[in-house]
């Protein structure tokens, strides 16, 4: 909020409060003009006290952790305006020619100490009010700033995690296509076309916060088709999809790491033990399961996989308290089960 809007808002609030308190203090404006002027002048003094503490005293004392200096400054402010109010009241009640009355009853000035103590209490109240306002506004501002920073941090982290997926996937896919090209396979052009479709999805769809589940599954199917080309028709992969996938949405590229790891570390050519991928959708929930045999002849990736740690972190960020992941990484086989509350 810029300073013009803020000043206008404050002015409207003060006008409303002064009008309400004036009606209450003057018996519904059933008072003399002199008393109205006196009450409005007192209201102006109180507003000045409020903003003097808010914009002058607090910034140079409390904001710099000078607590005792703030107490001294506020005490001086309360006393100075106590005398100003007393002299204004003394003039209005004793020296001016204006009538000071409420409902026809003339108001007389009280004794010095009575008026002074009353003024000091009111002044202290507006000091307290402006201090509470300052800390309340600062708290809300700090909370908003903290939330904004957290959102920016999460967005940046998600963008980083998502950027890791693309080169990781592209590296593996290009290796597969290189193998086809090296073998002068007729499937190489088809593999390049499939990769083009996959990359188009990753570039233009995956930047959204969520995508249709049907599109995500089509993406997985294209990836599986690309992998099958590498095995020259001998790939044994079963993908079973159940439920309504056209009306549900999911965070993009959430499932690819599981499937990618199955091809990277598993056996995909055993008819008796195919790679099994099941996706079941019921109401607003998704159950994803994957199982495969491990290829013990493959050496482990010396660089370390980033896929699984990546997907776990993305699940924490995008589905907090809305997912369950169960992984059974045995010596001979691998099984994972992911439950998502979409």
N, C-alpha and C positions, 0 to 999 in steps of 0.2 A: 504494500500500500504506500503510495507516494505521500509527500508531506501535505499536499493540498487536500487530498481525500481524508487524510488523518485529521487535519485541522478542522475540516468541515464536520466530520463525525464527532469530534470532541465538542465543538460548538453546539451541535444539536443536542448532545447528551446534557451539557451544562444548562442549556436553555430549558430543557424538559425538567431537570432536577430543581432548578431555581424556581420555575413556575409552580411546581408541586409544593415545595417547601414554603413559598410565598403564600399560596392559598391556605396552607395549614396554619402558618404563623399569624396571618392577618385575619383569620376567621372568614375565609372566602371573600377576600378583598373588601370586607366590611370594616375598613379602617381609614384613617386620614391619609392624605397624600404625603404628609411628612413622615409617617411611620413606614409607608411603602418605600420612600426614598431611603430612609435609614436602613431598612432590611436589605434592599438591593445593594447598598454600599457595603454592608457587612458581607454579603454574598461575594462581591468582587474581591474583598480582602481575603476571604477563604480560598477563592480560586487562585489568587496570586500566591498564597502560601503553598497550595498544592503543587503548582508548577515550579516554584522556586526550589522546593525540595527535589522534585522529580528531575528537572533539567539542569540545575545548578549545583545543589549540594551533593546529591547522590553520585553524580559522575566523578566528582573530585575527591570523594571520601570513601563511600562504601565500595564503589567499583575498583578502588585501589586498596581495599582492605584496611582503610583507616577508620575503624569503628568508633574510637573515642573522639576523633575529630568530627565525625558525623553527629554524635550526640551533642558536642559543644555547639556546632553550627545550628542544629535544630533547636537547641535550647535558646540560643540568641534570637533565632527567627521567631520563636513563640513569644518571647518577651517583647521584642520590638513591635510586633503586630498587636500584642496585647495592649501596649501603650497607645498605638495608633487607633485602635478600636475604642479605647477609653476616651481619648480626646475627641474622636468623632461623635461618640455618644454624648459626651458632655456638651459639645457644641449644639447638637441637634436638640437635646432635651432642655438646655438652659439658656443658650444664647440666640438661637434662631427664632424667627417669628412664626415658623410653621407649627401647625397643631399636630401633636403626637398623641394619637388616640386610636383605640380599637373598640368598635361598636359604641362609639360615643363616649367612652370612658377614657379620660386623659391618663397617659402613662407618664410616670415620673421616674427620674433617674435614681438608681440605687446608690448605695455608698461605694466608695472607691474600691475597697477590697472585694466586695461582692461582685461588682462589674469586672474587676481584673481577673479574679479566679474563674469566673464564667468564660471570659475571653481566652484565658490560657488553656482551659479544657477543650474549647472548640478548636483552637489553633493546634493543639496536640492531636486532636482527632484527625484533622486534615493532613498533618504530617504522617500519621499512621496510615491514613487512607492512600496517600500518594506512594508510600513505601511498599505497601501491599500490592498496589497496582503495578509498580515497577517490577517487583519480583515475580508477580503472576505473568505479566507480559513476557518477561525474559524467559520464564520457564517454558511457556508455550512456544516462544520463538526458538529456544534451544532444542525442544523436543521436535519441532518441525524440521529444523536444520539437521538434527541427528537422523530423523527418518529419511530426509532427502538424501543425506550422505550414504545411509545404509542402502537405499534403493539404487543410488548411483553405483555403489560398490558391488551390489548383487548383479546389476545389469552388466557392469564391466566384467565381472567374474564369469557370468553366463556367456557373454560374448567371447571371452577368452577360451572357455571350455568348448564352445561350439566351433571356434576357429581351429581347435586341435583336431576335431573330428574330420574336417575336410581333407587336410593334407595326409592324415593317417589313413583314411579310406582310399584316397587317390593313390597313395604310394603302393598299397596292396593291389589295387585294381590294375594299375599300370604294369606291375610285375606279372600279373596274370596275362594281360594282353601282350606283353613282351614275349611270354612263353609261347603264345599262339602264333605270333608273328615269326618267332625264331623257328618254329616247326612248320612255317608256311601253311598254316591251317586255313581252310576256307571260312572258318568261323571268326577269323580276326576282324573283318569289317563289321559283322554283326555285333561282336563284342564292343567295338568302338562306338557303334550306334547306341547300344545299351548304356555304355558309360556316359555318353552325351546326354541321354534322357535322365540318368541319375544325377548328373552334375547340374542339369537345368533345375531339377527339383531342389537340390541342395542350395543353389544360388538364389532362386526366386521364391521358394516356399518356406524354407527352413528359417528365414529371418523373422518370420512372424512368431508371436508368442505361442500360438497354437495353430494346428492344422486339422483338417478332417482326418479322422482315423482311417477312412477308406484310402485317402491319398498316401498316408504313411505306410499302409499295408501294400499298396501298389508299388511303392518305392522298395519295400523289402522284397517283393516278388521280382522286381527288375534286378535287384542285386543277386538274388538266388539264380535267376536265369543267366546272369553274367558268369556266375561261378560254375554253373552246369556246363557252359561252353568250354571251360578249362578242362573238364573231365571227359569231353568228347562223347556225351550221351551216357556215360557210366555213373554220373552223379546220382546218389541216392538221398534225396531230400524230400521230406513230407511236410507240407504246410497246410494246416487245417484251420479254417476261420469259421467261427460260429457266432451268431447273434447279429444285431443291427449295427453295422459299422458306418452307416451313412450319416447318422445324426450326432455322433460323438466326436469330440475333439481331443487331441493329445499334444503334448509338447513335442515338436519335431525332432527327429533323429534320436529318440529315446531308446529304441529297441535295437538299432543297428549294431551296437557294440557286442551284444550277446550273439547275434547271428554271425557277425564277422569272426568272433573268437571260435565259434564252432567250426568254421571252415579253416581257420588258421591252425588250430591245434587238434582238430578231430579227424576222424576217418569218414569220408563222404562217399566212398565207393563200395561199401559193404551192404549188399542187399538184405542181409539178415539183421543188420543193425544200422538203419538209416538215421540221418539227422532228423529228429522230429521236432517240429515247431507247431505249437497250438496257441491260438488266440481266441479267447472266449469273451464275449461281451454280454453282460446281463445288467439291466437297468443302467446305472451310471458307473459301473465297475468293469474293470478289464483284468483278465487273468491270462498272463503270458507264461508259457512253459517251454523249455528247450532241453533236449537231452541228446547226447552224442558220445560215441566211443572216443577215447583218446588215441592219438597216433604217437606211440612211444618211440618211433624211429626218428621223429623230428627233434632237433635240438631246440631248447628253449630260446626265446628271443633275448639275446644278450643285452639289447638296449632297454628291455623292460617294457611291458605293455602299458599304454595309457588309457586303453578303452574302458576297462572295468572301474578303475578309480575315478575316471571322468564321469561315467554314467551314475555312479553312486553319489558323487558330489552334486550333479545336476538334479538327481532325485531329491536330495536334501533341500535344495534351493527352490525347486519348482513344485514339489509335492510334499511339503513338510507335514508330518503326521498323517499323510494320506497314502502311504505305500508300505508294502511289506516285501522284502527281498530275501529269499531263501536260496542259498547256493550250496550244493554238495559237490565238492571237488575231490573225487576219489582217485585212486591210483589208475583205475581202468576206464572210468567213465566220468562224465560231467553232467550235472543236472542243475537247472536254475528255475525258480518260480518267482514271478513278479506279480504282485497284486497292486493295482492302481485304483484309487477312487477318483475317477475323472471329473 
